[in-house]
């Protein structure tokens, strides 16, 4: 029975029942969005490295961080500094839950770098979740940051594609 029941976290339940939401009264243009993408030397975060990070945001900011100019640990620290400085409401990426954040968290752990990307300086929290794609539900590890919404555009694309097939 437990695989058929999913109870949303208490905070989400409260927001749903009261109608209070993160973005009440905001237009799309008001929402500060940030995107990042990593280039890695391989797929095994325990041994492979992040050697480049590209960062853009909805205000026109862009940066490329590269280990040719700094150590990998410093690259992660600079990413955290930029996220804090740009202060996005939303962090978005393609496959962010199944690759990017997982890889980032592991590299930070290996290098001993705190990933204080939450609005309050907190680090990622992880939990099990599922996403409905067409008639199927897929389980995944969701990563959360205090004060920021994380959107995986791969999941959104899969959901959109499934809806288009059903039409």
C-alpha positions in Angstrom: 0.0 0.0 0.0 2.8 2.5 0.7 3.9 2.5 -2.9 0.4 3.7 -3.8 0.3 6.6 -1.3 2.4 9.7 -1.3 1.9 12.3 1.4 3.3 15.8 0.5 5.5 17.5 3.1 3.6 19.4 5.8 4.7 22.8 4.4 3.4 21.9 1.0 0.1 20.8 2.5 -0.2 24.0 4.4 0.5 26.1 1.3 -2.0 24.2 -0.7 -4.8 24.4 1.9 -4.3 28.1 2.6 -3.7 29.2 -1.0 -0.4 30.8 0.0 2.2 30.2 -2.6 5.8 31.2 -3.3 4.9 33.5 -6.2 1.6 35.1 -5.2 1.2 38.4 -6.9 4.2 38.0 -9.1 4.2 38.1 -12.9 6.5 35.7 -14.8 8.9 38.6 -15.4 9.2 39.1 -11.6 10.4 35.6 -11.0 14.2 35.5 -10.9 15.4 32.4 -12.7 18.9 31.0 -12.8 20.3 28.2 -15.0 23.6 26.3 -14.7 25.1 23.5 -16.6 28.2 21.5 -15.8 30.9 19.9 -18.0 32.5 16.9 -16.3 35.4 14.5 -17.1 33.0 11.5 -16.7 29.9 10.3 -15.1 31.3 9.0 -11.7 31.1 11.8 -9.3 33.3 10.0 -6.8 36.3 10.2 -9.1 35.5 12.4 -12.1 35.6 16.2 -11.9 33.6 19.2 -12.8 35.8 21.3 -15.0 33.4 23.9 -16.3 30.1 25.6 -15.1 28.1 28.0 -17.3 25.6 30.2 -15.5 22.9 32.4 -16.8 19.9 34.2 -15.3 16.7 35.9 -16.4 18.3 39.3 -15.8 20.9 38.8 -18.6 23.8 37.7 -16.3 26.1 35.1 -17.7 29.4 33.6 -16.5 31.6 30.6 -17.3 33.7 29.2 -14.6 36.6 27.0 -15.7 39.2 24.9 -13.8 41.8 26.3 -16.2 41.5 29.4 -14.1 40.8 28.0 -10.6 40.7 24.7 -8.7 37.5 22.6 -8.8 36.9 23.4 -5.1 37.2 27.2 -5.9 34.9 26.7 -8.8 32.2 25.2 -6.5 32.8 28.1 -4.0 32.4 30.6 -6.8 29.2 28.9 -8.0 27.8 29.2 -4.4 28.8 32.9 -4.2 27.2 33.7 -7.6 23.9 31.9 -6.6 23.9 33.8 -3.3 24.6 37.1 -5.1 22.1 36.6 -7.9 19.5 35.4 -5.4 17.2 33.4 -7.8 13.7 32.3 -6.9 14.1 29.4 -9.3 17.0 27.2 -10.3 16.4 25.3 -13.5 18.3 22.8 -15.6 17.8 19.9 -17.9 18.2 16.6 -15.9 19.1 18.6 -12.8 17.7 16.0 -10.3 19.2 12.8 -11.9 22.6 14.2 -12.8 23.7 17.8 -12.1 22.7 18.2 -8.4 23.7 14.6 -7.5 27.1 15.1 -9.2 27.5 18.6 -7.6 26.7 17.3 -4.1 29.1 14.4 -4.4 32.0 16.6 -5.7 31.4 19.1 -2.9 31.5 16.2 -0.3 34.7 14.8 -1.8 36.3 18.2 -1.8 35.0 19.3 1.6 33.2 22.4 0.1 29.9 23.5 1.7 27.2 24.1 -0.9 25.3 26.9 0.8 22.9 27.6 -2.1 19.7 28.0 -0.1 18.4 31.5 0.4 19.2 31.2 4.1 22.7 29.7 3.4 21.5 26.1 3.9 22.6 23.2 1.8 20.6 20.8 -0.4 18.1 18.5 1.2 17.1 15.3 -0.6 13.9 13.2 -0.5 12.2 10.6 -2.6 9.5 11.8 -4.9 7.7 10.8 -8.1 6.6 12.5 -11.3 3.6 11.5 -13.4 4.5 11.2 -17.1 1.5 10.1 -19.1 0.0 7.0 -17.5 3.2 6.2 -15.6 4.8 7.5 -12.4 8.6 7.6 -12.2 10.4 7.7 -8.8 13.3 10.1 -8.4 15.4 11.9 -5.8 14.2 15.4 -5.3 16.7 18.0 -4.1 15.4 21.1 -2.3 16.9 24.4 -1.2 15.3 26.7 1.3 13.7 29.7 -0.5 14.3 28.4 -4.0 12.3 26.2 -6.3 14.2 23.7 -8.4 12.8 22.8 -11.8 14.0 20.0 -14.0 13.2 20.9 -17.6 13.8 17.2 -18.7 10.8 16.2 -16.5 8.7 19.1 -17.9 9.6 18.0 -21.5 8.7 14.4 -20.8 5.3 15.4 -19.3 4.6 17.8 -22.2 5.5 15.0 -24.7 3.3 12.5 -23.0 0.3 15.0 -23.1 0.9 15.7 -26.8 0.8 11.9 -27.5 -2.4 11.6 -25.6 -4.1 14.4 -27.6 
